[in-house]
Amino acid sequence: MKKLFTLFAVLFLAQAGMSQSSLPNGNFESWTLSPYGPWYEPGGGFFSTLNILDTIATPPGVTAYASDTAHGGNKSARLVTREIAVMFIKIPGVIGTLEINWNTFNATLGTPFTWSTKPERFQGYYMSFPLNGDSTGAIILLSKWNTTTMRRDTIAHTRLAFHGTVNAWTEFNAPIEYWDNTTMPDSITLLLLSCAGYNAVNMMGSVGQVGSQAFFDDVTLTNIAGIDMLLMPDVDVVFAPNPASEKMTITLSEQIKNGILEVYNTQGKKITQFNLNGLSETINVSSLKSGMYYYRVTDGSKSLNTGSFIITK
């Protein structure tokens, strides 16, 4: 799975009743057929799997599937722990920010952290079917490359383990535990696992029970102001000038019908909105006080882009 060097960093302001995940395809509705074999990979560019292991000579290596059993929408992620018997290797069912390193036979973890605020909570829904005392789990880790020590420093880390059978959709909602609350991370690792004993440094060292299963759906990150973060806009939006004091021109990459620009303060409260017509619209922002504001562009029913702008007086 390609890494996300081309994604836009934007913010999505949550409103009551909205079920959209803050992570690309965090609701696992989108799956695409892999070019390497007869299995499906999650769409959206953020989540990946270890299903590529099915291409080695001793399958089965498919451990992540699209499931019709969903908490919301039509699909969820189903993860199954398997074993390549000839090599005595446990293959955990895992979906997350990882890819196989064939030289060392381990998984390279993490993808660039492109948000402009730090997440505060790790949330989602799961069902768990561990076998023989096994456990399933979920992990999030934020880190920052240290140019002095030439190593990666952990900024925050939360590890969740789910024990026993949970056969109905159950929410997990945990605070992200920051070890360093003053530094912005530059990398995020997020893993959803059918085997909490997953060893990313040495996949041959993973432990767990073959056949343990976990289901995940509607996985999201939120910050303390209730602002969800979204990476992939449907329409590009450019504000000029930014910062502005009196007027701003909004330019869209494509024309939308019934376009609306909603403006929110940093507490997530909607304070005004403007109609958007055509590919460009100039708005009067003279009534806004100095500071940062968040915006959401919609077509009246669907969010198309989110982000922020600055007003200076």
N, C-alpha and C positions, 0 to 999 in steps of 0.2 A: 504494500500500500504506500502510495506516495505521501511524503510529509507535507505539512501545510505551510510552505514558505510563501504561498501566494494568497493566503486568506486575508480578508479585511478584518481589522479589529474594530468592532462596533459594540454598542450596548442595546439590549432590548428591555424596555420597561414593562414589567409585568402588570397586568390588570386582572381583577377578579374574573374568574370564569375561563381564563385562557389556559390551555393545556399544553401549549407548545414547549418543548424542552429547550433549555438554554444551550445545549450542546448539539452540534450538527447530527441529525438523525438519532438523537438521544431517545426518541420514541421507537426506534428500530422499525419504522414503517418501510424504509427503502433498502432493498437488497439487489445486488447485481451479480450475474453469472461471472465467475472467475475465468480469465483467459487461460489459466493454467490447468484447469480440471473441472469436473462436473460438480462443483459446489458453488454456493453463493457467499458473497462477502457483503457486509453492511455498507450501504452507500453513505454519502455525505462527506467523505474524506477524513474523518476524525478517527473512527474506530476501525481496527483491523483484527485479524484472528491468526491462529496457528494452522489454519487449514492447508496451507502450502505443504505441510509435512506429509500430506497424502500422496505427494509426487515421489516420495522415496520408495525403495523397492519392497518395503514391508509394511504396507498399509494394514489396518485403517488409521488414517491420521486426521480425518474430519472430526472436529470436536465442537464446532459452533454452527448453529442452524437458525434459520428463520422459523418461528413458531406461530401457528394460528391462534394459540392461547395468549391473549393479550390483556393487560390491565386497561389500556386505552387504545383506541384505534383498532387495527386488524392484525398487527404483528408484534412480536417480542423477540428477544434473543434467548435461545435455548443452548445451554452449555453442558457437555458430557465429558467426564474423565475417561480416557482410554489408555491402552497400553500397546506399544509395539513389541509384541511378545518375543520376537527373535532377538531384539536388542535390549530387552528388559527395561524399557524406558516408559515411565508414566508420562502421558500427554494430558495435561489439564485442559479442560474446556475453558478458554479464556477469550475475552473480547476486550479490546482496549487500545492504548497507544503503544503498539509494539510491532516489531518485524523481526524475521529470522536473520541471524548472522550465521551464514553457512560455514564461515571459516572457523568459528569457535563453537558452533552448534549451541548457541544460546540465543536469547532474545534481546535485541536492542530496544530499550524502553524510552518512552518520552517523545514529545512533539513540542514545537515552539509555543510558548505561552504568549498569545497575541492580544489578550485583553488589556484594558487600561485601568481596571480595578481588580482587587484581590477577592476571590470568592470566600464566602464565610461559611457556607453549609454545603454538604454533600448529600443529595437526596435522590430517591427513586423508589421503585417497587420491585419486589423479588418473590419468588417461590423457591423452596430449597428441598432437595431430596437426597441428602447424603446417606451413604451406606456404611455400616459397621463402625460407627463412631467418628466418621469423617465429618468435615465441615466445609461449607462453601463461604465465599467472602467477596469483599469489595475493598479496593485500595485507591487512595489518591495521594500523590506526592508532588509537591511544588519545589523547584530547586533553582539555583542561580550559579552560573559559572563564575568561579573566583579567578581573576586574572593574576593574582599574586601567588596563590598556592597551586594554580593550574589544576584545580579539581572542582567538582561540583558540590556546592553547599546546599544542604536541605533547609528550605524555608518553612515548609509545613508538611504534615503527614497525618493521615487518618487511615486506620486499618480496621475494617469491620469483619467479624466472623459470625456466621449464622450456623447454629447448632440445631440438630434435630430436624424432623420433617415439618415443613411449613407448606401446606398444600392449598393455601388461598393467598391471593395477592396481598402482600404486607408491605407497609411503607418502612423504609429506612431514612432517617433524617438526623444527620450527625454534624456537629460543628467541626470545621477544619481546624486542627490544632496547630497553631503557628509557633514555631521555635524562634523565628525572627520576624517580628511584625513591622519592621522598618524598611525591609528590602522588597522590591518588586521581583517576583520570579521571572525567569526567562524560559522555563521548561515545565511542562505538566505531564505527569504519568498518571493514568487512570486505568485500572484493571478491574474487570468483573470476572469472577472465578467460580468454577465448579469444584475446585480443589484449593482450599486455603493454604495448603502446604506447597504452593507453587514456588519453585526456585528459578528465578530469571537469570541469575549469574551462571548456573549450571543446570540446564534442563534435565540432565540425567539424574540430578539429585532431587527432583520433585517427588513428593510423597502424597499419597491419597489412595482412595479406593476406586478401582475401575468400576464404572457405572454410576458414580455419583453425578447428580444433575442439579442445575440451577437455572432459573428463568429470571430475566431482568427486563424492565420496561420503564419508560418515562424517567430516565436518568438525567439529573439536572444539577447545576451549580447556582447558588444564589449568594448575594452579598448582604450586608447588614441592613441596607436600605430597601431590600426587597426588589432590587433591580437584577433581572436575569440577563445573562450575557449570550449574545448570538453572534456567530462568526460569519455566516454566509448570506449576504443580502441578495435579493432578487433583482434589485435595481440600484445602480450606483448613484450616489448623491454627492454633489460638491457645493459647499457654501463659500461665498466670496462677497466681501472680505470676511475673514475669520481669524482674529476677533473683529467684531463690528460694534458700532455705537448707535447708528440711526437706521440704516437699511442694509439688507443682505439679499443677494441673488442666489437662488437655489437652482442648480442645473441638474437635470435628470438624464441618465443614459438612454432612457426610452420613455415615451409618452404613456401615461397611465390615465385611466378613466376614473373620475370622481376622486382625484388625488387629494389627500389631506396631510398636512404637516402638524403633528401634535407636539407641543412643547411642555416639558416637565422640569421641575426644579430638582435639586440634588436629593430631596427627600422622597422623590418619586410621585409628587403631586402634580397633576396636570393643571397648567395655569392658563394656556391659550391654545388656539389652533388656527391654521391658515389653509385656505384652499389652494391647490396646485393645479394649474392649467397649462397644457403644452409641455415643452421640454425645459422651459425656464420661467421662473416667477420671482419677482422682487417683492420682499415683504418689509414692513415697517416694524423695527424692533426697538424703537425709541422709548417705549413704555417699560422695557425690561431693565431691571437693575444690573449693575456690574456683577459678573460671576459666570460660573459654568452652568449650562443647561443641556438637558438631554432631549433628543427628538425621536419621533417615530413617524415614518412615512407609510401610509396605508392607501388602499384603493376603496376604502369604506368598509371592507370586511376582512382583508388579509394584510398582515404586516409585510412590508416590502424592504424596508431598510431602517436601521436605527443608528444612533451615534450621538455626538455631542458637539456643541459650539460654545464660544465664549463671547460675552458682552463686556465691553470696557467703556467707561464714560470719562 
